[in-house]
Amino acid sequence: MSRLTLDESRRRVQRLWEMFDPCVLCPRRCGARRRSGQIGVCGAGPDIRVAAWHAHRGEEPPLSGTRGSGTIFSSHCPMKCLFCQNFPFSQLGNGKTMSIIELSDLYVLLNERRVHNLNFVTGTHFAPHLFDALLRAREQGVELPVVWNTSGYESVDLLQVLEGLVDVYLPDIRYADNAVAAQLSKVGNYVEVDRAALLEMYRQVGPLVLDAEEIAVRGMIVRHLVLPGGLAGTRPSLTWLRDHIGTDVSVSLMCQYFPAHQAHQLPGLDRRLTDDEYRQAIDVLEELGFEKAWAQDPYEPGCA
């Protein structure tokens, strides 16, 4: 937000509130009258619900650093992933309703704990609340970089409003096949929406920029969760990323899939990732020439 004047930041937040009702914040553009209590397709109503918050030390090294990333996990989600590991709050809506003032106080508290950034996790459907609270926190001296941590299912319209409000984008490239996306996440246009969003994010912030402590202050990291049986489309996803954005973009290749939520009922997804599947994904990453990349150790807890 520091790249915008205070007046411009306020105008952007006002525009977010205009997109809130009727709601067109996410690509579903469901038009819910949320101020009146109507529930959107995402499951969210008028007030923000926060499922969890903490100084998270398990993000990529430039985000967690030595003091943690100040993550705020929103309840609900525009996507309906059948294997979501956070389903108690993304799909069931568990969490605490907060006012804008309470949310702003939370940012101040995280700042006092000396986290490296504010990390908004799955915040699309609550973007007005998150950034309205940030305006208030800025007035109290909070100047932390903002990380927009997202499934990648974002509209370009929203992203253009977020330009200058977000410092680091952390999107997924989750699928390369819309039929798979429709089956597993109930969105039939994920591929084109995600790819357009990635292009817009990269246009805004470019490659990752680190400070003297090796902490991200600007740029984009693209996450790719490897799924069993090649369902994530690792090779076509990363090939598209190389061809349209380039190998200068930072990539985080993740192996922590396990059959959460409803996945244990789905043949092919009812098992963990194998070591060989993850190593093959690493081979693709290296073959395509990505040098700014993180891969996990498949022998560590939480991996294949």
N, C-alpha and C positions, 0 to 999 in steps of 0.2 A: 504493500500500500504506500510505501514511502516514495515511490516513483511518481505518484499523483499528488496534486495539491489537495488540501483538505476539502475544498469546495467541489473539486472533480470527484473525489472519493464519495462524497455525499450524494452527488448526482448518480453515480454508479449504483450505490445502495438503493436509492429511490427507484431506479430502473429495475432492480431485482424485485422490489416489492410490487412493482407493476406487473411483472411476469408471474407473480405468486397467485394472483386472483383476477381472472380465471387462470389456472395454473398451466404455464407453458415452459416450466423450468427444465424439464427433461425431454428427451426426444419423443416420448409418448404423447406429449401435448394434450393431456386428458381434459383440460379445461375445468377441473374441479373448482368450485367456489369455496376455497378453503377458509376464507375469513368468516364465512357463515357456518363453518363446521363440516362442510362436505369433505369426504375422504377421497384423496386421489388414488390412482391405480397403485401408487407406491405404498399406500397404507397410511400416509401422513395426513394430519388435519391442520388446524391453525397454528398450533404451538410446537416449538421444537422439543423433541425428546432426545436426551443424551443417554446412551447406553453405558458408556464407560469413558474414563479419561485417566491418563497417567503419563509419567515420563517413560516412554517406551524405549527400551534398549534393544529391541529385536528388529528394527528397520535396517535398511542398507547403511553401511558405515558412515557415509557423508551426512546422513540424516540423524542417526542415533548418537554419533560421536561418543563423547565420554560422559555426558550428562543426560542423555536421552532426548527423544523427540516428544514434544508436548501434544500427544494425540487426543483428539476428541472424536469419539465414535458416535455417529448419529444412529438413532433407531430408524427402522424401515429402509426400503430400497426400491428404486425404480426397476431393478432386475429381480427375477424370481429363480435364482440358481438352485437347482435341486441338490447340489452338493455343497452349499454354502457352509463354511465352518463357523460362521458367526450368525447362524440362523435364529438363535433365540432373540436377537434384537433386529436383524435385517428382515426376517420374515414374520416373526411373532410380535415384534414391536416392543419388546421389553426395554425399559429405560425409565428415566425420570424427566418429567416435564419441567422446563426451565423458562424463566423470564429472560428478556434481553439483558437486564441488569445482572441477574445471577450468572448468565453465561459470560458476560464481560468480567465479572469478579473471578470466574474460573481462569480466564486468560491471565489476569493479573497474578493469581496464585501460581500458575505454571511459570510465569515469568520470574517470580520470586524464587522458584526452585531452580532457576538458571538452565532451563531446557534450551536446546539450540534453535527451536522453531515451534510454530503452532501448526499442527498437522491435522487438517480437517478430513476425516475418513468417511467416505460415502456421504458427502454433504449436499449434493445437488438439490434435493427436494427441500432443504433448509438453508439454501444459500443466503436469502435475505436476512435471516436471523443471525447466521454466523458472522456476516460482514457488518451488520448493524452493531452487534456486540463488539466487533473489532474496532469500529470507529470510537466507541466509548473507551475501550482499553487504550487506544492510542493517546487519548487525552490524558491518561494516567501514566504515560511514559512507556507503554509496551511497544517496542520497535522490532519484534522478532520477525524473521522471514515467515511467510505463509506457504505451506505445502498443501496442494490440492490432490488428495489421495483418492483415486477414482477407478471404477470398473472400465473407464473409457467410453461408456455409453453416455455421451454428452452431446448436446446440441451446440453447433457453432454459434448460434445466437447468444446462448448463455456465456460461452467462452469469451466472446468479444466484449461482453460486459465485464467479465472478470479480468480482462487485460489491465495490468497495472496494480490489481488487487492481489494477484497471486505471484509469488516469486519462483516457486518450484512446482512443476507438474509431475505427478507420480501416477500415470495411467497404466491400465492393463492393455495388452493386446491379447484377448482371451480366446478368440476363435478365428478361423479362416474360412468357415463354411456356415452360411446362414441357417441351413437345415439343422445342423448340430446346435447352433445357438438357440433356435426355436425350441428344440427338444429339451435342452438342458437348462436354459435360462429364460424361456418364454418370451424372447425377443427375436423376431424374424428378420430384422434389418441390422443386426449388430455389426456385421463386417463393414458395410459402407459408412455407418454412423461413426464407428470407432476410428476408422482410417481418416475420415474427414476431421474428426476431433484431434487426432494425433498431429496432423499437418498444421492445424490452427495453433495448438499448444506450442509446437516447435517454432512456428513463425514468431510467436510472442516472446519466447524466452531463450531459444537456441540451446546449444550444448551446455552441459553442466559446468558451473563455475564454482570453485571452492575458495574459501578464505585461507588465512595463514594456518588455521587449525585443521585444515582439510574438511571443513564443514560446508555443505552446499548452501549457497546464497542465491543462486539463480540457475535456471535450466530445467532439463527434463530427464527423468529416468523412466524407462518403459519396462514394466513387469510382464513376465510371461509364465504362467503356471502350467507346467507340463502335466497333461492328463493321461491316464492309462489308455492304451490302444491307439494312441495318436489322435485322440479326439480334439485336442487343442490346435491341431494343424501347425505344429512347430515350424517345420520347414517353410511352408508358404507364408506363414505370418512373419517370420524373420527375414525371408527373402523380400517381401513387400517393404518391410522396414528399411532394409539396406537400399533397395532401388529407389524409394521415394523420399527418404529422409537422410540416409547415409550411415556409414559405420562410425561416425563421430558421436552418434547418440549413445547414451549410457543404457545398458540393458541389464536387468536383473532376472536371471533364470531360476525359477523356484521349483522345489521338488517336494513340498510338504503336503501334497494331496493325500487325503484319506477319505473313505466313504462316509461323510457326515450327512446330516439331515435326511434326505430321502434316497441318497445314492446307494445305500446298501440294498435297496430294492431293484436297482437297475443293473441288468447284466452288462458286464464290461466296466462299470464304475464301482462295482461292489468289492473292490480290492484296492490295495495300495499300489503305488507306482513301483515298478521293479528297478533295481540298480541299472540294468541294461537299458531300460527306456530312458532313464535320466542321462546316462552317459552318452547315448545316441543324440540326445538333445544338445548336450555340451559340444559334441562333435560338429553338429550343424552350426552352432554359434561360432565356433572357431573357423570352420570352413568358409563361412560367409564374411569373415574378416572383422568381426566386432572385437575391438580391443578394450573398450571401456565397458567391462562387463563384470558382473558378479555371478558366480555359480556356487551353490551350496555343496557341502560335503555330504554325500548320500549316506554316510555312516553315522552322521550326527542324529541325535534324537529329533523326531519331527520330520525327517526326510524319508526317502523310500526305504 
